[in-house]
Amino acid sequence: MRIRLLCAALCLFALLCLTGTAMAREPREITTVPYESLPEPVDGQHHYLLLCVDRWDINSSILSLHKKAMDSFVRNNSANTDGIVLLTLDSKAHRIMLTSIIRDALVWRPDPEVEGKFNFGRINYIAQCNDPETLCRVISEHIGVKIEKYILFSMNQIGAIIDALGGVDIDITAAEATYLDAYSITRPVPHTEPAIVKGRAGTYHFNGHGAVIYMRIRKVGGGGDFMRTQRVRTVLGLLADECREISMDAATSLANTIFENNVMSNASLEDVVQAAGYAYALRDCTIEELRLPTDEAALGGITWSGMAAQEVDWEKCRASMAYYLENSFVVMDEFDSKEFNDLSGADDLSQFGFD
């Protein structure tokens, strides 16, 4: 009897395993645009990929743009690029645009072990498993925009840049205040009172370290990684507002601070100073924002290779991105379509993935 029960249990277990295997879903097909087929950036549009790894410090002395050093980067740092923001400065249309990409987006990427082979993977693993240039290329092929320049920061370096601007005032919710209270974030001297009062919503002054912690909030108030990217854009927008009265000398000094506070970049000091010049000329602009994927392009979560990831309709993302770069808009993932139609004259936004 016991033997029969054991056999039945083993058969049931095997059946469940086989059923589970049969029901395991492959990710949806991802279509991309080959990098060589992408058009050159529109005249006047300058794209810079800003990346932040999920570590406070990285041993930059072992890093270079060589594969051998990047292998050391993986072995010794194992850092994911959880912060991915594309900064677009349009000197012709007089626009500044921030496009954030969620860290767990599933993409079609080169296999780091087998040359010429591609497979599915999370976007935030590419820089550490391949290199930042590969990440630039992959993002370009997924969103339809050719990106050439990147700057990769540690969290401490982001904090140092924010400190160089004097910190930032952020309006937070009661739930965020409760979360941040646990980190004992305090105001800079001469302020001695706590910057965060548990459970009390309001506007608080954050130093660089505190602002980075705020930007990394993911499990407060709902929204997960989608709201994390919103917080990043919020802080970047606030910092841009602080720079509206900046002098050209101060803008150049800020460019030098950015150049000195990064892990690695393929942008020269001349490139960074040039970008600062564009930003200075555009300092009166309203910051425009886009999150990828938009709600309509987010296809839901999937577990792939033991990783939780977000499936994305990248064709819709490319359409949204093209429309965004060609037409002025502020915060595409939180907008009133009627108001947008009134402003732009567009009659049908559904073709771009918007209701």
C-alpha positions, 0 to 999 in steps of 0.5 A: 500500500505504501509503495503504491501511494509513493508511486502515485505521489511520484507520478503526480510530482512528475506530471506537475513538473511536466505541466509546469514546463509546458506552461512556462511562457517564452517572452514575446518577440522583441523587434528592434531597429539595427543600429546602422539603419538608425537615422542620425540625430535631428539637427540641433538635438543632442542625446546624452545617456546618464547612467547610475549604478546601484552602488555608492562607491566603485573602484574607478582605478580598475576601469577603462574602456577596454574589455579587460577592465570591464571584466574587472568591473564585473568581477569586483563591482557587479553593479547594475545600472539601475538609473537610466535617463536619456537627456536630450538638449534641442538647441533648435527647438529650444527644448530640454527632454528627460526620458527615463527607462525602467531598470527591469525592462526586458530587451534583446541584447548581445550574449556577453559570452558568445560573440554574434549571439543574442538573447533576452535579458534585463536592461540594467545588466547590460553595462556590467555584463558587456559594457556601457557602449553596448548599452548605448547601442541596445537602447538606441536599437530599442527606442529608435534614437541613435545615442553615442555619448554616455556618462556612468556614475556611482551613487556617491558621485550623483550625491556629490554633484547635487551637493555642488548645486547646494542640495535640492528641496523636494516635496514628499508624501507622508509615506515617503517621509516615514520611509526616509525617517529611517535613514536619519537624513539631516539638513546641512549646517547651519540647520540642526533639526531633522530634515525628515519628520516621520509621517509628515508630508511637506517640502524638505531640503535634501543634501546629495546623499539624501536625494539619492536615497529619495530617488531610489525609493521603490516600495513606498506609495505603489508604482514600484520601478515606474514611480522610482523613475518618476522620482529621478525625473523629479529631482533632475527637474528640480535641479534644472530649475535651480540652474535657471539663474546660473552664470556661464562660469558656474555652468562651466564649473558644473561641467567640470564637476560632472567630468570629475565625478563619474566612473567612466564615460566616452564623452570628453571634457570638451563634450561635457562643456559643450553640453553645459553650453547647450543647457545654459542656453536652454535654462529657461525651458520647461523640462519635458518628461517621458517614461519608457515604457508608457502605460500602453507599452508595458505588457506586464511582468515575466520571470525569465532566467530566474529574473523578474522582468517587465515585458515591453512593446518596443514598437510602441515605445519607438512611436512614442519616442519619435512623437515626443522628440518631434512635438513639445510635451510635458510629462507624457506618462501623466497627462490630460489628452484633451489638454494635449490635443488643445496645445498640439492640435493632434486629433488622435494620440492612440497611434502613439500608445496614448489614450 
